[in-house]
Amino acid sequence: MGHEVTLFATGDSQTRANLVACWPCALRFDEQLTATNLPYLLMLEEVCRRASDFDIIHCHLDYWHYSLLSRQSTPFLTTLHGRLDFPEVTAFLRAFPDTPLVSISNDQRAPVPQANFVSTVYHGLPETLLQPHPVEPTYLAFLGRISPEKGPERAIRIARRAGVPLKIAAKVDAEDRDYFAEVVQPMIDGRNVEMLGEIGEPNKADFLSGAVTLLMPIDWPEPFGIVMIEAMACGTPVIAFNRGSVPEIIDNDVTGFIVEDEMQAVSAIAKLHTMSRQAVRSQFDQRFTARRMAQDYLDIYRGLAMRSPPMLRVVP
């Protein structure tokens, strides 16, 4: 959009920005890395050294940068990506009451209404990153991460009750291996329930286009849930539990169905034939493109650039 951007990230990042590589590769793929916090500190040190080069510093590092960047003059903005309903989060944000924040859904900010949120900016994807593929949808899809709050075992039960095959494309993090082995894996038969493992961007469009719906039976306050808009980009409706950001992302009866429990999800599957996949994609184009997201942030940047930088105030 005509602006000069410097990206502080890992050296394997693919970007048209000016890349400052603060570590050779993505931390989750570095098997030699033991102190995962040190690359963040190295990056922040480099950001602080060069802070005066920029009009705005935009951080996606949760809380690592607050203290350092509050002590320099360049305005900075923080997008928070995780859940905020923990006492320690409330205590921390009270110590930085003037620091501008962006939420990724209105529901995300509900536990900390006193925080200095300047806007909510929904995620967006490049318009051509994921597009509908001309395939016949034949199965239910579960995409993302295997964990109790994401509800893969609920997705399996829903699929069995509906009599429709389920394909699971999800990663299993180290902390969830026991849950996967004890709860989810015994429910996978390789025929009606198939585990594909983690898939990359090149495979998502085929996977989602081939699904009659994406199941999202979550049991936690999902701050955004980017898999929902990935499905919408492919024209695939979403059936999601009424938790967290879901009512803000899904237009009921247009891009999917918002349900309260497993039985309602089964009933919703029977109504999917009434939905237009073209209309699902149209809603994505209107609400969730990267260009829309970028414009939202540019509006915030302009406002911050005209204000005095925030000063640190510690609130007891």
Rosetta silent file (secondary structure, phi, psi, omega in degrees, C-alpha in Angstrom):
SEQUENCE: MGHEVTLFATGDSQTRANLVACWPCALRFDEQLTATNLPYLLMLEEVCRRASDFDIIHCHLDYWHYSLLSRQSTPFLTTLHGRLDFPEVTAFLRAFPDTPLVSISNDQRAPVPQANFVSTVYHGLPETLLQPHPVEPTYLAFLGRISPEKGPERAIRIARRAGVPLKIAAKVDAEDRDYFAEVVQPMIDGRNVEMLGEIGEPNKADFLSGAVTLLMPIDWPEPFGIVMIEAMACGTPVIAFNRGSVPEIIDNDVTGFIVEDEMQAVSAIAKLHTMSRQAVRSQFDQRFTARRMAQDYLDIYRGLAMRSPPMLRVVP
SCORE:     score description
SCORE:     0.000 S_00000001
   1 L     0.000   19.930  172.159    0.000    0.000    0.000 S_00000001
   2 L    93.317    8.238 -178.401    2.975    2.286   -0.610 S_00000001
   3 L  -108.479  150.277  177.015    4.648    2.236    2.797 S_00000001
   4 L   -86.584  127.574 -174.388    8.146    1.112    3.713 S_00000001
   5 L  -124.371  132.687  171.144    8.066   -1.827    6.117 S_00000001
   6 E  -111.166  126.459 -178.417   10.831   -3.433    8.155 S_00000001
   7 E  -109.495  119.617  173.902   10.033   -6.899    9.476 S_00000001
   8 E   -92.914  112.045 -174.229   11.917   -8.254   12.499 S_00000001
   9 E  -160.927 -165.998  179.592   11.520  -12.018   12.233 S_00000001
  10 E   -85.995  158.096 -172.344   13.392  -15.232   11.512 S_00000001
  11 L   -65.981  -19.073  179.238   15.651  -15.638    8.521 S_00000001
  12 L   -89.092    7.553  179.014   13.402  -18.177    6.786 S_00000001
  13 L   -68.033  140.931  175.824   10.530  -15.670    6.579 S_00000001
  14 L  -105.153  114.240 -172.651    9.149  -14.992    3.106 S_00000001
  15 L  -155.819  153.294  172.213    8.321  -11.315    2.818 S_00000001
  16 L   -92.976   -0.861  177.126    8.537   -8.295    0.554 S_00000001
  17 L   -77.328  172.445  171.276    9.446   -6.165    3.563 S_00000001
  18 E   -77.271  109.029 -172.971   12.980   -5.274    4.589 S_00000001
  19 E   -87.612  125.328  169.436   13.778   -8.372    6.633 S_00000001
  20 E  -106.323  106.112 -175.224   15.928   -8.103    9.769 S_00000001
  21 E   -81.996  113.753 -177.461   16.692  -11.725   10.631 S_00000001
  22 E   -99.821   -6.949  173.430   16.970  -12.098   14.387 S_00000001
  23 E  -159.960  148.169 -171.520   17.245  -15.901   14.329 S_00000001
  24 L   -62.118  -39.203 -174.110   18.011  -18.258   11.430 S_00000001
  25 L  -143.250  168.254  178.504   14.751  -20.214   11.376 S_00000001
  26 L   -54.360  133.769 -172.812   11.305  -20.452   12.943 S_00000001
  27 H   -60.282  -36.083 -177.031   11.723  -21.283   16.638 S_00000001
  28 H   -68.974  -16.933  179.440    9.298  -24.203   16.573 S_00000001
  29 H  -102.894    0.406 -178.955   11.448  -25.923   13.923 S_00000001
  30 L   -90.772   98.274 -175.884   14.808  -25.323   15.631 S_00000001
  31 L   -72.159  -16.200  179.874   15.551  -28.621   17.333 S_00000001
  32 L   -87.194   -9.689 -174.040   18.808  -27.280   18.814 S_00000001
  33 L   -81.428  127.879  177.456   17.079  -24.429   20.643 S_00000001
  34 L  -113.449  -43.276  178.699   16.616  -24.868   24.389 S_00000001
  35 L   -94.397   85.347 -172.360   16.216  -21.305   25.754 S_00000001
  36 L   -68.583  -14.554 -179.650   13.343  -20.191   23.532 S_00000001
  37 H   -79.219  -24.523 -173.984   13.104  -16.798   25.238 S_00000001
  38 H   -66.052  -40.054  175.971   16.570  -15.619   24.203 S_00000001
  39 H   -58.875  -34.186  176.363   15.812  -15.083   20.481 S_00000001
  40 H   -63.604  -43.273 -179.300   12.945  -12.792   21.520 S_00000001
  41 H   -66.076  -39.387  176.402   15.277  -10.753   23.697 S_00000001
  42 H   -61.181  -42.243  179.847   17.846  -10.514   20.902 S_00000001
  43 H   -64.575  -45.118 -179.233   15.164   -9.271   18.549 S_00000001
  44 H   -64.029  -35.542  176.724   13.855   -6.683   20.988 S_00000001
  45 H   -61.608  -42.243  179.534   17.348   -5.375   21.577 S_00000001
  46 H   -67.916  -38.915  177.474   17.746   -4.829   17.827 S_00000001
  47 H   -60.572  -45.556 -178.275   14.327   -3.167   17.600 S_00000001
  48 H   -65.097  -37.943  178.373   15.237   -0.755   20.409 S_00000001
  49 H   -62.619  -30.804 -175.373   18.563    0.121   18.821 S_00000001
  50 L  -107.596   10.502 -172.335   16.798    1.083   15.607 S_00000001
  51 H   -56.031  -37.143 -176.740   13.586    2.504   17.096 S_00000001
  52 H   -69.652  -10.029  178.188   14.302    6.062   15.938 S_00000001
  53 H   -76.642  -12.279 -168.543   14.315    4.861   12.303 S_00000001
  54 L  -118.153  153.742  172.979   10.582    4.248   12.360 S_00000001
  55 L   -81.386  -35.913 -178.037    7.342    6.227   12.556 S_00000001
  56 L  -143.083  141.208  169.811    5.498    3.334   14.232 S_00000001
  57 E  -113.974  124.087 -177.612    6.561    0.056   15.817 S_00000001
  58 E  -113.849  119.593 -173.233    3.896   -2.641   15.674 S_00000001
  59 E  -112.172  142.135  175.876    4.447   -5.643   17.979 S_00000001
  60 L  -125.911   39.705 -171.350    2.888   -9.116   18.025 S_00000001
  61 L  -111.419   27.956 -175.323    4.944  -10.439   20.937 S_00000001
  62 L    58.740 -107.286 -171.595    2.335  -10.571   23.680 S_00000001
  63 L  -122.460    3.104 -174.949    4.016   -8.705   26.579 S_00000001
  64 L   -57.663  -35.181 -166.518    7.758   -9.099   26.000 S_00000001
  65 L   -95.165   -9.939 -169.947    8.311   -5.600   24.644 S_00000001
  66 H   -53.963  -53.805 -173.446    6.249   -3.393   26.953 S_00000001
  67 H   -63.775  -45.050 -178.296    8.942   -2.300   29.378 S_00000001
  68 H   -65.332  -50.393 -174.016   11.637   -1.674   26.764 S_00000001
  69 H   -73.873  -20.221  175.562    9.498    0.167   24.224 S_00000001
  70 L   -70.347  -13.626 -177.165    7.791    2.278   26.886 S_00000001
  71 L  -103.782   15.149  174.694   11.191    3.863   27.538 S_00000001
  72 L  -130.458  169.686 -166.564   11.802    5.169   24.023 S_00000001
  73 L   -93.008  -14.199 -178.567   10.042    7.859   22.009 S_00000001
  74 L   -74.516  128.648  178.756    8.754    6.061   18.914 S_00000001
  75 L   -59.138  141.527  177.164    5.023    5.260   19.208 S_00000001
  76 E  -134.830  152.008 -176.916    4.283    1.550   19.385 S_00000001
  77 E  -126.081  142.954  179.150    1.173   -0.548   19.015 S_00000001
  78 E  -121.791  125.771  168.256    0.508   -4.049   20.329 S_00000001
  79 E   -97.734  122.259  178.593   -1.859   -6.586   18.841 S_00000001
  80 L   -92.617  131.019 -173.734   -2.753   -9.195   21.438 S_00000001
  81 L  -110.855   -9.904 -175.549   -3.426  -12.635   19.976 S_00000001
  82 L  -106.247 -175.648  177.546   -4.151  -14.813   22.995 S_00000001
  83 L   -77.424  147.816 -172.328   -6.826  -15.146   25.632 S_00000001
  84 L  -118.892   12.479 -174.776   -6.862  -12.412   28.271 S_00000001
  85 L   -93.550   49.808  176.350   -9.010  -13.939   31.013 S_00000001
  86 L  -125.033  142.837 -178.418   -6.179  -14.585   33.483 S_00000001
  87 H   -58.077  -37.003 -178.194   -5.469  -12.575   36.669 S_00000001
  88 H   -67.461  -29.247  176.638   -1.816  -12.034   35.741 S_00000001
  89 H   -67.651  -44.608  177.848   -2.857  -10.437   32.444 S_00000001
  90 H   -58.702  -45.208 -179.780   -5.098   -7.986   34.272 S_00000001
  91 H   -63.429  -41.833 -178.608   -2.294   -7.107   36.689 S_00000001
  92 H   -66.052  -47.528 -177.604    0.214   -6.626   33.887 S_00000001
  93 H   -66.215  -27.299  175.682   -2.005   -4.415   31.737 S_00000001
  94 H   -65.470  -27.011  179.632   -2.813   -2.250   34.772 S_00000001
  95 L   -76.760  -13.983 -179.165    0.894   -1.422   34.962 S_00000001
  96 L  -131.216   64.195 -171.032    0.788   -0.036   31.394 S_00000001
  97 L   -69.798  -18.592 -176.979   -2.537    1.799   31.224 S_00000001
  98 L  -100.463   -1.976 -177.815   -1.541    4.128   28.376 S_00000001
  99 L   -74.028  121.808 -177.006   -0.070    1.531   26.037 S_00000001
 100 L   -70.181  134.984 -177.479   -2.251    1.303   22.895 S_00000001
 101 E  -126.485  150.192  170.336   -3.657   -2.148   22.213 S_00000001
 102 E  -119.759  132.707  173.914   -5.548   -3.797   19.387 S_00000001
 103 E   -97.218  154.701  179.058   -7.830   -6.758   19.999 S_00000001
 104 L   -97.225   -1.760  167.782   -8.541   -9.353   17.313 S_00000001
 105 L  -159.984  159.192  176.873  -12.175   -9.630   18.425 S_00000001
 106 H   -69.630  -33.516  179.270  -14.413   -7.684   20.752 S_00000001
 107 H   -64.152  -35.375 -178.721  -14.952  -10.794   22.858 S_00000001
 108 H   -57.291  -38.022 -174.610  -11.200  -11.098   23.435 S_00000001
 109 H   -84.068   -7.302 -174.841  -11.052   -7.782   25.265 S_00000001
 110 L   -55.461  -38.434 -178.662  -14.054   -8.430   27.525 S_00000001
 111 L   -70.355  -17.112 -177.178  -12.004   -9.668   30.552 S_00000001
 112 L  -130.967   62.792 -176.239   -9.879   -6.467   30.601 S_00000001
 113 L   -64.483  -19.997 -179.190  -12.226   -3.590   29.692 S_00000001
 114 L   -78.415  -12.533 -177.770   -9.966   -1.118   31.501 S_00000001
 115 L   -69.036  159.341 -172.837   -7.073   -1.737   29.089 S_00000001
 116 L   -86.766   66.439  176.978   -6.246    0.888   26.465 S_00000001
 117 E   -77.871  124.963  179.098   -7.786   -0.761   23.406 S_00000001
 118 E   -95.907  -17.963  179.197   -7.795    1.641   20.480 S_00000001
 119 E  -173.168  164.237  164.604   -9.564   -0.706   18.064 S_00000001
 120 E  -109.787  127.953  178.080  -10.530   -4.243   17.129 S_00000001
 121 L  -123.462  112.719  177.808   -9.006   -5.418   13.868 S_00000001
 122 L   -70.825  147.969  177.851  -10.180   -8.745   12.516 S_00000001
 123 L   -62.258  157.065  174.647   -7.604  -10.920   10.801 S_00000001
 124 L  -140.089  158.181  177.545   -7.432  -10.992    7.035 S_00000001
 125 E  -122.581  148.619  172.312   -5.924  -13.232    4.372 S_00000001
 126 L   -53.779  139.708 -172.451   -4.567  -12.348    0.917 S_00000001
 127 L   -58.523  -32.621 -175.442   -7.461  -12.645   -1.528 S_00000001
 128 L  -102.158    3.562 -178.032   -5.755  -15.281   -3.662 S_00000001
 129 L   -63.309  -47.296  178.003   -4.046  -17.290   -0.912 S_00000001
 130 L  -129.083  127.323  179.925   -6.975  -19.703   -0.557 S_00000001
 131 L  -136.926  156.622  179.681   -9.702  -20.033   -3.170 S_00000001
 132 L   -61.558  136.020  174.716  -12.510  -22.498   -3.861 S_00000001
 133 L  -104.378  145.550 -176.533  -11.425  -25.550   -5.854 S_00000001
 134 L   -77.833   72.511  178.217  -13.832  -27.312   -8.225 S_00000001
 135 L  -126.953  157.808  178.828  -14.269  -30.515   -6.220 S_00000001
 136 L   -85.397  117.385  179.333  -17.325  -32.287   -4.861 S_00000001
 137 L   -66.075  129.729 -174.957  -17.525  -31.833   -1.058 S_00000001
 138 L  -134.419   -4.489 -174.296  -17.847  -35.252    0.576 S_00000001
 139 E  -143.997  168.901  171.058  -16.597  -35.086    4.183 S_00000001
 140 E   -90.823  152.001 -177.709  -16.477  -33.000    7.346 S_00000001
 141 E  -123.275  142.474  169.098  -13.241  -31.195    8.175 S_00000001
 142 E  -126.868  126.194 -173.786  -11.390  -30.418   11.388 S_00000001
 143 E  -133.305  136.161  173.419   -8.393  -28.106   10.960 S_00000001
 144 E   136.651 -108.711 -171.785   -5.885  -26.646   13.375 S_00000001
 145 E  -137.366  136.831  176.114   -4.518  -28.061   16.599 S_00000001
 146 L   -81.934  112.598  178.010   -5.274  -31.152   18.640 S_00000001
 147 L  -162.488  156.380 -177.193   -6.113  -29.960   22.156 S_00000001
 148 H   -57.291  -39.808 -176.835   -9.004  -30.348   24.609 S_00000001
 149 H   -70.042  -22.041  178.650  -10.282  -26.807   24.085 S_00000001
 150 H   -83.019  -21.584  170.627  -10.448  -27.310   20.304 S_00000001
 151 L    75.052   40.948  178.304  -12.644  -30.372   20.728 S_00000001
 152 H   -61.795  -33.500  178.839  -11.493  -32.951   18.151 S_00000001
 153 H   -67.822  -30.322  175.415  -13.218  -35.734   20.107 S_00000001
 154 H   -70.017  -39.023  177.355  -16.450  -33.723   19.892 S_00000001
 155 H   -61.029  -39.209  178.844  -15.960  -33.365   16.134 S_00000001
 156 H   -64.786  -43.871  179.159  -15.607  -37.147   15.863 S_00000001
 157 H   -63.608  -39.858  178.596  -18.810  -37.731   17.819 S_00000001
 158 H   -61.834  -45.599 -179.134  -20.659  -35.199   15.655 S_00000001
 159 H   -62.456  -41.827 -179.802  -19.446  -36.879   12.470 S_00000001
 160 H   -64.093  -43.027 -179.656  -20.479  -40.334   13.700 S_00000001
 161 H   -66.974  -33.130 -179.261  -23.952  -39.160   14.653 S_00000001
 162 H   -81.635  -16.535 -178.517  -24.355  -37.407   11.299 S_00000001
 163 L    72.188   30.642 -179.428  -23.063  -40.428    9.369 S_00000001
 164 L  -122.360  136.060  179.263  -20.542  -38.344    7.421 S_00000001
 165 L   -61.265  151.198  179.470  -16.796  -39.092    7.214 S_00000001
 166 E  -123.136  132.543  172.369  -14.426  -36.771    9.082 S_00000001
 167 E  -114.301  130.148 -177.189  -10.926  -35.775    8.056 S_00000001
 168 E  -110.477  116.070  175.598   -8.655  -34.222   10.699 S_00000001
 169 E  -113.461   97.495 -171.699   -5.788  -32.009    9.533 S_00000001
 170 E  -154.865  151.720  174.973   -4.123  -30.906   12.736 S_00000001
 171 E   -92.430  158.621  175.939   -0.822  -30.760   14.565 S_00000001
 172 L  -120.831  105.989  178.031   -0.173  -32.301   17.956 S_00000001
 173 L   -73.411  161.800 -175.338    1.995  -30.121   20.197 S_00000001
 174 H   -55.919  -40.896 -176.275    4.161  -31.710   22.876 S_00000001
 175 H   -71.581  -12.108 -178.486    1.856  -30.696   25.729 S_00000001
 176 H  -109.772    8.074 -177.059   -1.117  -32.378   24.021 S_00000001
 177 H   -64.991  -39.941  179.040    0.473  -35.715   23.108 S_00000001
 178 H   -65.099  -43.840  177.551   -1.000  -37.551   26.099 S_00000001
 179 H   -59.313  -43.802  179.094   -4.464  -36.165   25.376 S_00000001
 180 H   -62.615  -46.441 -176.348   -4.163  -37.244   21.742 S_00000001
 181 H   -66.368  -37.459 -173.209   -2.933  -40.727   22.644 S_00000001
 182 H   -89.624  -31.799 -172.851   -5.502  -41.347   25.379 S_00000001
 183 H  -109.319  -50.618 -170.253   -8.619  -39.599   24.039 S_00000001
 184 H   -85.613  -48.414 -174.345   -8.466  -38.858   20.322 S_00000001
 185 H   -56.597  -40.650  177.995   -6.338  -41.577   18.740 S_00000001
 186 H   -62.466  -17.244 -179.321   -8.545  -44.468   19.950 S_00000001
 187 H   -90.430   -5.663 -177.022  -11.470  -42.811   18.123 S_00000001
 188 L   -94.198  118.311 -178.097   -9.645  -42.726   14.764 S_00000001
 189 L  -104.818   -3.944  179.397  -10.402  -45.758   12.602 S_00000001
 190 L    76.517   -0.995 -177.633   -8.717  -44.579    9.392 S_00000001
 191 L  -121.226  -66.058  177.002  -11.930  -45.098    7.455 S_00000001
 192 L   -86.730  -23.616  175.556  -14.774  -42.944    8.786 S_00000001
 193 E  -128.758  117.173 -173.464  -12.387  -40.834   10.834 S_00000001
 194 E  -120.566  131.325  177.804   -9.051  -40.088    9.187 S_00000001
 195 E  -100.588  114.443 -179.036   -6.043  -38.308   10.711 S_00000001
 196 L   -92.973  -18.369 -173.404   -4.008  -36.430    8.090 S_00000001
 197 L    83.232 -169.413 -179.060   -1.637  -34.628   10.462 S_00000001
 198 L   -74.761  135.707  177.113   -0.520  -31.048   10.008 S_00000001
 199 L  -118.628  153.330 -179.672   -0.943  -29.609    6.502 S_00000001
 200 L   -95.466  177.624 -178.130    0.661  -26.525    4.962 S_00000001
 201 H   -55.158  -41.411 -177.247   -0.793  -23.625    3.011 S_00000001
 202 H   -61.867  -20.664 -176.369   -0.480  -25.347   -0.418 S_00000001
 203 H  -100.975   -9.786 -173.271   -2.821  -28.146    0.737 S_00000001
 204 H   -68.118  -38.831 -176.655   -5.454  -26.158    2.613 S_00000001
 205 H   -63.942  -42.927  176.726   -7.545  -25.092   -0.371 S_00000001
 206 H   -62.937  -45.386 -177.383   -7.997  -28.680   -1.572 S_00000001
 207 H   -61.756  -48.365 -176.155   -8.713  -29.892    1.950 S_00000001
 208 H   -75.278  -36.015  178.440  -11.277  -27.210    2.769 S_00000001
 209 H   -64.972  -30.127 -179.865  -12.909  -27.152   -0.671 S_00000001
 210 L   -81.610   -0.503 -177.746  -13.532  -30.882   -0.382 S_00000001
 211 E   -99.555  139.459  175.014  -15.368  -30.472    2.919 S_00000001
 212 E   -71.904  -27.671  175.686  -19.110  -29.957    3.231 S_00000001
 213 E  -162.095  156.580  169.174  -18.344  -27.961    6.383 S_00000001
 214 E   -96.209  125.304  176.601  -15.566  -27.120    8.816 S_00000001
 215 E   -91.285  133.041  179.436  -16.374  -28.288   12.338 S_00000001
 216 E  -136.173   71.604 -175.920  -15.202  -26.050   15.153 S_00000001
 217 L   -86.073   61.581 -172.575  -16.623  -27.523   18.400 S_00000001
 218 L   -74.883  156.242  176.263  -14.505  -25.368   20.687 S_00000001
 219 L  -134.904   53.009  178.086  -14.823  -25.132   24.456 S_00000001
 220 L  -161.992  163.612 -179.787  -12.826  -22.003   25.221 S_00000001
 221 L   -77.319   75.193 -178.273  -13.004  -18.234   24.533 S_00000001
 222 L   -53.437  118.942 -177.456  -11.385  -18.402   21.083 S_00000001
 223 L   -65.200  -35.371  175.333   -9.875  -14.934   20.475 S_00000001
 224 L  -145.784  -63.072 -178.101  -10.374  -15.190   16.707 S_00000001
 225 L    86.189   72.333 -173.229  -10.056  -18.616   15.086 S_00000001
 226 H   -65.604  -20.613  178.210   -8.377  -17.994   11.732 S_00000001
 227 H   -61.089  -26.969  179.317   -9.455  -21.420   10.460 S_00000001
 228 H   -63.750  -43.846 -178.286  -12.960  -19.978   10.128 S_00000001
 229 H   -80.218  -22.662  171.961  -11.916  -17.424    7.531 S_00000001
 230 H   -63.660  -42.650  176.564   -9.644  -19.949    5.824 S_00000001
 231 H   -64.275  -44.760 -179.555  -12.737  -22.093    5.287 S_00000001
 232 H   -60.700  -36.745  178.745  -14.780  -19.104    4.141 S_00000001
 233 H   -61.242  -27.566  179.264  -12.083  -18.216    1.596 S_00000001
 234 L   -93.717    5.022 -179.248  -12.675  -21.653    0.056 S_00000001
 235 L    78.608   13.530 -175.392  -16.449  -21.197    0.095 S_00000001
 236 L   -95.908  121.387  178.528  -16.813  -23.756    2.878 S_00000001
 237 L   -68.620  160.151 -176.228  -19.401  -23.018    5.579 S_00000001
 238 E  -120.867  134.776  169.717  -18.466  -23.391    9.248 S_00000001
 239 E  -109.988  114.808 -172.450  -20.360  -25.048   12.066 S_00000001
 240 E  -133.188  146.257  174.537  -18.969  -23.648   15.310 S_00000001
 241 E   -69.682  148.956 -176.744  -19.889  -23.687   18.977 S_00000001
 242 L   -77.853   76.565 -179.475  -21.077  -20.377   20.391 S_00000001
 243 L  -135.677  149.317  171.568  -17.864  -19.462   22.211 S_00000001
 244 L    54.059 -127.609 -173.234  -15.468  -16.525   22.121 S_00000001
 245 L   -82.340   -4.733 -171.628  -15.274  -14.687   18.803 S_00000001
 246 H   -50.663  -47.237 -178.997  -17.472  -17.106   16.857 S_00000001
 247 H   -65.418  -19.118  177.627  -20.581  -14.836   16.696 S_00000001
 248 H   -82.527  -24.490 -174.662  -18.407  -12.002   15.378 S_00000001
 249 H   -98.069  -43.506 -176.913  -16.896  -14.067   12.560 S_00000001
 250 L   -91.040  127.217  170.945  -19.718  -16.355   11.444 S_00000001
 251 L   -89.927  107.935 -174.483  -22.877  -14.861    9.938 S_00000001
 252 E   -57.003  133.136 -178.619  -25.485  -17.387   11.013 S_00000001
 253 L    72.760    1.221  178.934  -27.295  -19.003    8.071 S_00000001
 254 L  -116.827  -56.815  178.845  -24.951  -17.214    5.625 S_00000001
 255 L  -107.563    3.434  178.337  -21.403  -18.426    6.264 S_00000001
 256 E   159.382 -161.559 -179.807  -22.337  -21.245    8.613 S_00000001
 257 E  -131.676  134.112  175.803  -24.241  -22.146   11.731 S_00000001
 258 E   -98.420  122.926 -173.595  -23.565  -21.160   15.335 S_00000001
 259 E  -126.360  165.409 -177.243  -24.594  -23.960   17.675 S_00000001
 260 L  -100.686  -23.781 -175.284  -24.622  -24.663   21.398 S_00000001
 261 L  -157.638 -177.031 -175.627  -23.814  -28.358   21.536 S_00000001
 262 H   -66.157  -40.306 -178.683  -23.108  -31.532   19.599 S_00000001
 263 H   -64.976  -39.480  175.581  -26.740  -32.353   18.841 S_00000001
 264 H   -65.139  -34.886  177.231  -27.326  -28.903   17.364 S_00000001
 265 H   -64.190  -41.510  177.246  -24.189  -29.380   15.261 S_00000001
 266 H   -61.391  -43.643  178.241  -25.594  -32.651   13.891 S_00000001
 267 H   -63.388  -36.680 -179.890  -28.855  -30.896   13.032 S_00000001
 268 H   -66.333  -35.043  178.229  -26.940  -28.086   11.334 S_00000001
 269 H   -58.297  -37.806 -179.729  -25.135  -30.557    9.057 S_00000001
 270 L   -67.674  -16.014 -178.518  -28.534  -31.592    7.696 S_00000001
 271 L  -101.385    1.222 -175.326  -29.208  -27.948    6.711 S_00000001
 272 H   -63.773  -25.388 -177.845  -25.958  -27.316    4.847 S_00000001
 273 H   -65.455  -16.266 -179.975  -27.587  -27.998    1.472 S_00000001
 274 H   -83.474   -7.100 -172.980  -29.465  -24.689    1.839 S_00000001
 275 L   -95.255  145.732  177.354  -26.246  -22.660    1.908 S_00000001
 276 L   -96.779  120.207  178.214  -24.533  -21.039   -1.074 S_00000001
 277 H   -68.185  -28.620  174.976  -20.771  -21.602   -1.185 S_00000001
 278 H   -65.379  -38.413  178.634  -20.517  -18.569   -3.465 S_00000001
 279 H   -67.987  -34.709  176.980  -22.173  -16.472   -0.755 S_00000001
 280 H   -62.219  -47.979  178.635  -19.697  -17.812    1.808 S_00000001
 281 H   -63.602  -37.376  179.613  -16.772  -16.699   -0.358 S_00000001
 282 H   -61.360  -39.828  177.490  -18.465  -13.347   -1.001 S_00000001
 283 H   -65.792  -38.171  174.254  -18.608  -12.655    2.732 S_00000001
 284 H   -58.485  -47.412 -178.571  -14.915  -13.448    2.994 S_00000001
 285 H   -60.421  -33.892 -177.923  -14.183  -10.924    0.214 S_00000001
 286 H   -79.369  -33.051 -167.553  -16.202   -8.267    2.012 S_00000001
 287 H  -116.650  -24.930 -165.035  -14.945   -8.786    5.562 S_00000001
 288 L  -131.996   35.155  175.301  -11.712  -10.750    5.838 S_00000001
 289 E   -88.609  157.128  177.470   -9.161   -9.796    3.201 S_00000001
 290 H   -63.113  -33.993  179.821   -5.617   -8.740    4.073 S_00000001
 291 H   -64.144  -42.397  176.544   -6.184   -5.399    2.311 S_00000001
 292 H   -61.359  -43.493  178.781   -9.097   -4.597    4.621 S_00000001
 293 H   -61.574  -45.172 -179.484   -6.960   -5.531    7.616 S_00000001
 294 H   -61.508  -40.835  179.168   -4.070   -3.406    6.365 S_00000001
 295 H   -65.138  -38.987  176.489   -6.326   -0.391    5.868 S_00000001
 296 H   -58.814  -44.437 -179.482   -7.688   -0.776    9.398 S_00000001
 297 H   -69.749  -37.996  178.207   -4.148   -0.737   10.766 S_00000001
 298 H   -59.769  -38.723  177.769   -3.085    2.217    8.627 S_00000001
 299 H   -61.683  -40.000  178.686   -5.915    4.250   10.120 S_00000001
 300 H   -68.407  -43.889 -179.384   -4.625    3.375   13.607 S_00000001
 301 H   -57.018  -44.187 -178.351   -0.999    4.142   12.676 S_00000001
 302 H   -61.676  -40.672  179.098   -1.906    7.608   11.456 S_00000001
 303 H   -65.652  -41.633 -178.755   -3.687    8.370   14.697 S_00000001
 304 H   -69.129  -35.841 -177.823   -0.791    7.147   16.853 S_00000001
 305 H   -65.200  -20.940 -179.485    1.823    9.014   14.829 S_00000001
 306 L   -92.741   -4.770 -177.948    0.091   12.278   15.697 S_00000001
 307 L  -103.151  160.885  174.357    0.046   11.576   19.436 S_00000001
 308 L   -71.048  146.353  178.396    2.728   11.885   22.083 S_00000001
 309 L   -63.709  146.955 -178.776    4.375    8.564   22.983 S_00000001
 310 L   -68.918  147.932  175.907    2.954    6.852   26.070 S_00000001
 311 L  -106.226  144.464  179.196    4.830    7.167   29.390 S_00000001
 312 L   -70.527  128.408  172.322    5.194    4.257   31.777 S_00000001
 313 L  -130.349  124.348  179.633    3.023    4.484   34.870 S_00000001
 314 L   -93.370  121.626 -178.124    3.095    1.746   37.453 S_00000001
 315 L  -103.007  123.791 -178.667   -0.277    1.299   39.131 S_00000001
 316 L   -68.523    0.000    0.000   -0.214   -0.472   42.508 S_00000001
